[in-house]
């Protein structure tokens, strides 16, 4: 496929793009807001030269946070996201410190309009969100393109190869890849990246920074859960995973009668439906937004985390965490936020977005991987019942994170070299 054919196919698909936005907006009205941004109509930058950072959704935005903070010490930063939750995460992390908008759809007019208005000095894409026209028109203007925390799975590689010349040209046009692993590097080269542009630096997910006051705030939150209550967290759950978590909670309460589940759905538009789901399962559910700073009554079985920006706090206040997006085909989410605070993690079979790190964690005893939801109660319960095992797993997780830091500094060196050219 050529890029011209690709662009025409995009134009033909425009009615379906509009239909997609309409249907997504029925579940989350945020998809109907700021629509012009998706076609490149963003505010004009006061001055050229910002580093444009694209983080498609929540996970990428969180992973990018240390990198963005470091870049801001020397450069203006403009950030884009694809999803409303990704946008909300960027805004909660940085507020007015960065310019922010939705990324333009990959239509030539939308991409060029965005570039005309933002006038970036560098395009930095997180992980794997490559778009042919975005890359092509950036390079046509002499704007270097970097893929940070770059990864490419086998399935994605096969998909790009089906695009033929278009895939190879897109990967070949990128100036620098900061790859997470040697395996990722080899797949990037197989997809068309020039070998001299691919550098193995590790994953910046290990370089997460925790606030100095996090332990004190987590302890204060734990006290509001009630004295002596064991607590487990189901974090970043998707539809279908809440049912598994609630069924698991019912099983675990037979062994731990005063057990509390903190349930945090991945997408804010599902907060209300998850509360109703808890009630249908027969649980007394409370909302974090309505109980902040208040000691929960012992009768509360489930606390639904319906706030933004508190997930790391919840990790710090629990005994064991199940990390969602792994029992459904969503690729898994970043469990290192649990490991960094010494909390054992449990996750399902679908961890393709963080597969190699997950394998390291399991091998070191920092986490447990299950094959299906029916094993969740046993995995979580084994940690709750054995404080020594829980402590050893937490220590292994902390060690894993500490030993693998450094990708951030190596990535920054590559970025500054690009900007110096």
C-alpha positions as CSV (number, residue, x, y, z in Angstrom):
1,X,0.0,0.0,0.0
2,X,1.2,3.5,-0.8
3,X,0.7,6.5,1.5
4,X,-1.5,8.1,-1.2
5,X,-3.8,5.1,-1.2
6,X,-3.8,5.0,2.6
7,X,-4.9,8.7,2.7
8,X,-7.7,8.1,0.2
9,X,-8.9,5.1,2.2
10,X,-9.0,7.3,5.3
11,X,-11.1,9.8,3.4
12,X,-13.5,7.1,2.3
13,X,-13.7,6.0,6.0
14,X,-14.7,9.4,7.2
15,X,-18.4,8.6,7.7
16,X,-17.4,5.6,9.8
17,X,-15.0,7.9,11.9
18,X,-18.0,10.1,12.6
19,X,-20.2,7.2,13.5
20,X,-17.5,5.9,15.8
21,X,-17.4,9.2,17.6
22,X,-21.2,9.3,17.8
23,X,-21.4,5.9,19.3
24,X,-18.5,6.4,21.8
25,X,-20.1,9.7,22.8
26,X,-23.3,7.9,23.8
27,X,-21.3,6.2,26.6
28,X,-18.9,9.1,27.3
29,X,-20.0,12.6,26.3
30,X,-16.4,13.7,26.4
31,X,-16.0,12.2,22.9
32,X,-18.4,14.9,21.7
33,X,-16.4,17.7,23.2
34,X,-13.4,19.5,21.6
35,X,-14.2,17.8,18.3
36,X,-12.3,20.5,16.2
37,X,-9.0,19.4,17.9
38,X,-9.3,16.0,16.3
39,X,-9.0,17.7,12.9
40,X,-6.1,20.0,13.8
41,X,-8.0,23.0,15.0
42,X,-5.9,23.7,18.1
43,X,-4.8,27.0,19.6
44,X,-1.7,28.5,18.0
45,X,1.5,28.2,19.9
46,X,2.8,31.5,21.3
47,X,6.3,30.6,19.9
48,X,7.7,27.7,17.8
49,X,10.0,25.1,19.2
50,X,8.0,23.0,21.7
51,X,8.6,19.3,22.1
52,X,5.4,17.6,21.0
53,X,4.7,14.5,23.1
54,X,2.0,12.1,22.1
55,X,0.7,9.7,24.7
56,X,-2.3,7.9,23.4
57,X,-4.1,7.1,26.7
58,X,-3.8,6.8,30.5
59,X,-1.0,4.3,30.7
60,X,1.3,6.2,28.2
61,X,0.5,9.5,29.9
62,X,1.5,8.2,33.3
63,X,4.6,6.5,31.9
64,X,5.6,9.7,30.1
65,X,5.3,11.9,33.2
66,X,8.9,11.7,34.4
67,X,10.1,12.3,30.9
68,X,7.8,15.3,30.4
69,X,8.9,16.8,33.7
70,X,12.5,16.5,32.7
71,X,11.9,18.0,29.3
72,X,10.1,21.0,30.8
73,X,13.2,22.1,32.6
74,X,14.7,23.1,29.2
75,X,11.8,23.1,26.7
76,X,8.2,24.1,26.2
77,X,6.1,20.9,25.9
78,X,2.8,20.3,24.0
79,X,1.1,17.0,24.8
80,X,-1.6,15.2,22.9
81,X,-3.8,12.2,23.7
82,X,-6.3,10.1,21.8
83,X,-8.9,9.3,24.5
84,X,-10.8,11.4,27.0
85,X,-9.3,9.5,29.9
86,X,-5.8,10.1,28.4
87,X,-6.7,13.8,28.1
88,X,-7.9,13.9,31.7
89,X,-4.8,12.2,32.9
90,X,-2.6,14.7,31.1
91,X,-4.5,17.6,32.6
92,X,-4.4,16.1,36.1
93,X,-0.7,15.5,35.9
94,X,0.4,18.8,34.4
95,X,-2.5,21.3,34.3
96,X,-1.4,24.5,32.6
97,X,2.3,23.5,32.6
98,X,2.0,22.0,29.1
99,X,-0.1,22.9,26.1
100,X,-2.6,20.1,25.6
101,X,-5.1,18.9,23.0
102,X,-6.3,15.8,21.2
103,X,-4.0,14.4,18.6
104,X,-5.3,15.1,15.0
105,X,-6.7,12.2,13.0
106,X,-4.2,11.1,10.4
107,X,-5.8,13.0,7.5
108,X,-3.2,15.1,5.6
109,X,-5.1,18.3,6.1
110,X,-5.6,17.7,9.9
111,X,-2.0,16.8,10.5
112,X,-0.6,19.8,8.5
113,X,-3.1,22.1,10.2
114,X,-1.9,20.9,13.6
115,X,1.8,21.3,12.6
116,X,1.1,24.8,11.3
117,X,-0.4,25.8,14.6
118,X,1.9,24.1,17.1
119,X,5.2,24.4,15.1
120,X,7.1,21.8,17.2
121,X,10.8,21.3,17.1
122,X,10.5,17.6,17.8
123,X,7.8,15.0,17.7
124,X,8.0,12.4,20.4
125,X,5.6,9.4,20.3
126,X,5.2,7.1,23.3
127,X,5.6,3.4,22.8
128,X,4.0,2.4,19.4
129,X,1.4,5.0,18.3
130,X,2.9,5.5,14.8
131,X,0.7,7.1,12.1
132,X,1.9,7.3,8.5
133,X,0.9,10.8,7.7
134,X,1.9,12.2,11.0
135,X,5.4,10.8,10.6
136,X,5.6,11.7,6.9
137,X,4.5,15.4,7.1
138,X,6.7,16.0,10.2
139,X,9.7,14.7,8.4
140,X,8.8,16.7,5.3
141,X,9.0,19.8,7.3
142,X,12.4,18.8,8.8
143,X,10.9,18.0,12.2
144,X,12.7,15.0,13.7
145,X,10.5,12.1,15.1
146,X,11.5,10.1,18.1
147,X,9.6,7.0,19.5
148,X,10.3,6.8,23.3
149,X,9.8,3.7,25.3
150,X,9.4,2.0,22.0
151,X,7.9,-1.5,21.8
152,X,6.5,-3.7,19.1
153,X,4.9,-7.0,19.6
154,X,4.8,-9.9,17.2
155,X,1.1,-9.3,16.4
156,X,1.7,-5.6,15.7
157,X,4.7,-6.5,13.5
158,X,2.6,-8.8,11.4
159,X,-0.1,-6.1,11.1
160,X,2.5,-3.5,9.9
161,X,4.0,-5.9,7.4
162,X,0.6,-6.5,5.8
163,X,0.8,-2.8,4.8
164,X,3.8,-3.5,2.7
165,X,5.8,-0.4,1.6
166,X,3.7,2.0,3.7
167,X,4.7,0.2,6.9
168,X,8.4,0.1,6.0
169,X,8.4,3.7,4.9
170,X,6.7,4.8,8.1
171,X,9.2,3.0,10.4
172,X,12.1,4.0,8.2
173,X,11.2,7.7,8.5
174,X,11.6,7.9,12.3
175,X,14.9,9.4,13.4
176,X,15.3,7.7,16.8
177,X,13.8,4.7,18.6
178,X,14.5,4.4,22.3
179,X,13.5,0.7,22.5
180,X,12.5,-1.1,25.7
181,X,14.3,-4.3,25.0
182,X,16.6,-6.1,22.5
183,X,13.6,-8.1,21.3
184,X,11.6,-4.9,20.6
185,X,14.7,-3.5,18.8
186,X,14.8,-6.5,16.5
187,X,11.1,-6.3,15.7
188,X,11.4,-2.6,15.0
189,X,14.2,-3.3,12.5
190,X,12.1,-6.1,10.9
191,X,9.3,-3.6,10.5
192,X,11.5,-1.2,8.5
193,X,13.4,0.9,11.1
194,X,16.9,1.7,10.1
195,X,19.3,-0.2,12.4
196,X,21.3,2.9,13.2
197,X,18.2,4.7,14.6
198,X,17.3,1.9,17.1
199,X,18.8,2.2,20.6
200,X,18.0,-0.2,23.5
201,X,17.6,1.9,26.6
202,X,15.2,0.0,28.8
203,X,11.7,0.9,29.9
204,X,11.0,4.4,31.4
205,X,8.1,2.7,33.3
206,X,10.8,1.8,35.9
207,X,11.7,5.5,36.3
208,X,8.4,6.4,37.9
209,X,8.7,9.0,40.6
210,X,6.8,8.8,43.9
211,X,5.8,11.9,45.9
212,X,7.8,12.2,49.1
213,X,4.6,12.4,51.1
214,X,3.0,9.3,49.5
215,X,3.7,6.9,52.4
216,X,2.1,9.3,54.9
217,X,-0.9,10.0,52.7
218,X,-1.3,6.3,52.0
219,X,-1.2,5.5,55.7
220,X,-3.8,8.2,56.4
221,X,-6.0,6.7,53.7
222,X,-5.5,3.2,55.1
223,X,-6.7,4.4,58.5
224,X,-10.0,5.6,57.0
225,X,-10.6,2.0,55.8
226,X,-11.2,0.9,59.4
227,X,-8.9,-0.7,62.0
228,X,-7.4,-4.1,61.2
229,X,-9.2,-4.5,57.9
230,X,-7.3,-6.4,55.2
231,X,-7.5,-4.6,51.9
232,X,-7.1,-5.7,48.3
233,X,-7.2,-3.5,45.2
234,X,-8.6,-4.2,41.8
235,X,-7.0,-1.5,39.7
236,X,-7.7,-0.2,36.2
237,X,-10.5,-2.7,35.6
238,X,-12.3,-3.1,32.3
239,X,-15.9,-4.3,31.6
240,X,-16.0,-8.0,32.6
241,X,-13.2,-7.8,35.1
242,X,-15.4,-6.1,37.8
243,X,-17.6,-9.2,37.7
244,X,-14.6,-11.4,38.3
245,X,-13.3,-9.1,41.1
246,X,-16.7,-9.1,42.9
247,X,-17.1,-12.9,42.6
248,X,-13.6,-13.2,44.0
249,X,-14.4,-10.8,46.8
250,X,-17.4,-12.9,47.8
251,X,-15.2,-16.0,48.0
252,X,-12.5,-14.2,50.0
253,X,-14.9,-12.8,52.5
254,X,-15.6,-16.4,53.7
255,X,-12.0,-16.5,54.9
256,X,-11.5,-12.8,55.7
257,X,-14.9,-11.5,56.9
258,X,-13.9,-7.9,57.3
259,X,-12.1,-7.7,53.9
260,X,-12.4,-4.5,51.9
261,X,-12.2,-4.3,48.2
262,X,-11.1,-1.1,46.6
263,X,-12.4,-1.2,43.0
264,X,-11.0,1.3,40.5
265,X,-12.5,1.2,37.0
266,X,-10.2,2.2,34.1
267,X,-12.7,4.6,32.5
268,X,-14.6,7.3,34.4
269,X,-17.8,6.9,32.3
270,X,-18.2,3.5,34.0
271,X,-18.1,4.7,37.6
272,X,-21.9,4.8,38.0
273,X,-22.5,1.4,36.3
274,X,-19.8,-0.2,38.5
275,X,-21.4,1.0,41.7
276,X,-24.7,-0.5,40.5
277,X,-22.9,-3.7,39.6
278,X,-21.5,-3.9,43.2
279,X,-25.1,-3.6,44.5
280,X,-26.4,-6.3,42.2
281,X,-23.7,-8.6,43.6
282,X,-25.1,-7.9,47.0
283,X,-22.3,-5.7,48.3
284,X,-22.6,-2.4,50.2
285,X,-20.6,0.0,48.0
286,X,-19.3,3.4,48.8
287,X,-17.7,6.0,46.5
288,X,-14.3,7.5,47.2
289,X,-15.6,10.9,46.1
290,X,-18.3,10.9,48.8
291,X,-16.2,9.4,51.6
292,X,-12.8,11.2,51.3
293,X,-11.4,11.8,54.8
294,X,-14.2,9.8,56.4
295,X,-13.7,6.5,58.2
296,X,-15.7,3.8,56.3
297,X,-18.4,2.0,58.3
298,X,-17.6,-1.7,58.8
299,X,-20.7,-2.5,56.7
300,X,-19.0,-1.2,53.5
301,X,-17.7,-4.1,51.5
302,X,-16.5,-2.2,48.4
303,X,-15.0,1.2,47.9
304,X,-15.3,2.4,44.3
305,X,-12.4,4.6,43.3
306,X,-14.4,7.2,41.3
307,X,-11.7,9.9,41.4
308,X,-8.9,10.8,39.1
309,X,-5.2,10.8,39.9
310,X,-5.4,8.7,43.1
311,X,-4.4,5.3,41.7
312,X,-0.9,5.4,43.1
313,X,-2.3,6.4,46.5
314,X,-4.6,3.3,46.4
315,X,-1.7,1.1,45.6
316,X,0.2,2.4,48.6
317,X,-2.8,1.8,50.9
318,X,-3.6,-1.9,50.0
319,X,-2.1,-5.3,50.9
320,X,-2.3,-6.9,47.4
321,X,-3.3,-5.6,44.0
322,X,-5.0,-7.1,41.0
323,X,-4.0,-5.1,37.9
324,X,-6.8,-5.0,35.3
325,X,-6.8,-5.0,31.5
326,X,-5.2,-8.5,31.8
327,X,-8.3,-10.8,32.1
328,X,-9.8,-9.2,29.0
329,X,-8.0,-8.6,25.6
330,X,-6.7,-5.1,26.6
331,X,-3.0,-5.9,26.8
332,X,-2.5,-5.4,30.5
333,X,-1.6,-2.3,32.5
334,X,1.4,-1.1,34.4
335,X,1.8,-3.1,37.6
336,X,5.1,-1.4,38.5
337,X,3.1,1.3,40.4
338,X,2.3,-1.5,42.8
339,X,5.9,-2.9,42.8
340,X,7.4,0.5,43.5
341,X,5.5,0.7,46.9
342,X,6.2,-2.9,47.8
343,X,2.8,-4.3,47.0
344,X,2.5,-7.8,45.4
345,X,0.7,-7.7,42.0
346,X,-1.7,-10.3,40.5
347,X,-2.5,-10.1,36.8
348,X,-4.1,-12.2,34.1
349,X,-2.8,-13.8,30.9
350,X,-3.1,-10.8,28.6
351,X,0.0,-8.7,29.4
352,X,1.3,-8.1,25.8
353,X,1.8,-4.3,26.5
354,X,4.3,-5.1,29.3
355,X,5.1,-8.8,28.7
356,X,8.8,-8.9,29.3
357,X,8.6,-6.9,32.5
358,X,5.8,-9.1,33.7
359,X,7.8,-12.2,33.1
360,X,10.7,-10.7,35.1
361,X,8.4,-9.9,38.0
362,X,6.9,-13.4,38.1
363,X,10.4,-15.0,37.9
364,X,11.5,-12.9,40.8
365,X,8.5,-13.6,43.0
366,X,7.2,-10.1,42.9
367,X,3.9,-11.0,41.1
368,X,1.6,-13.8,40.3
369,X,0.2,-14.4,36.8
370,X,-3.1,-16.3,36.5
371,X,-4.6,-18.0,33.5
372,X,-8.3,-17.0,34.1
373,X,-10.5,-15.2,36.6
374,X,-11.3,-18.4,38.5
375,X,-7.8,-18.4,39.9
376,X,-8.0,-14.8,41.2
377,X,-9.3,-15.7,44.7
378,X,-6.6,-18.2,45.3
379,X,-3.8,-15.8,44.1
380,X,-5.0,-12.9,46.2
381,X,-6.0,-15.0,49.2
382,X,-2.5,-16.6,49.3
383,X,-1.0,-13.2,49.8
384,X,-3.5,-12.0,52.3
385,X,-3.1,-15.2,54.4
386,X,0.7,-15.1,54.5
387,X,2.3,-11.8,55.6
388,X,5.8,-13.2,55.2
389,X,5.2,-14.1,51.5
390,X,3.5,-10.7,51.0
391,X,6.5,-8.9,52.4
392,X,9.0,-10.9,50.4
393,X,7.0,-10.3,47.2
394,X,6.9,-6.6,48.0
395,X,10.6,-6.4,48.6
396,X,11.3,-8.2,45.3
397,X,9.1,-5.7,43.5
398,X,10.9,-2.8,44.9
399,X,14.3,-4.3,44.0
400,X,13.1,-5.0,40.4
401,X,12.1,-1.3,40.0
402,X,15.3,0.0,41.5
403,X,17.6,-2.2,39.5
404,X,16.1,-1.2,36.2
405,X,16.0,2.5,36.5
406,X,18.0,4.6,34.0
407,X,16.0,4.5,30.8
408,X,14.8,8.0,31.4
409,X,18.3,9.5,31.5
410,X,19.3,7.5,28.4
411,X,16.2,8.6,26.5
412,X,16.8,12.2,27.4
413,X,20.3,12.0,25.9
414,X,18.9,10.8,22.6
415,X,16.3,13.5,22.6
416,X,18.8,16.3,23.3
417,X,21.1,15.0,20.6
418,X,18.2,15.2,18.1
419,X,17.3,18.7,19.2
420,X,21.0,19.8,18.9
421,X,21.0,18.9,15.3
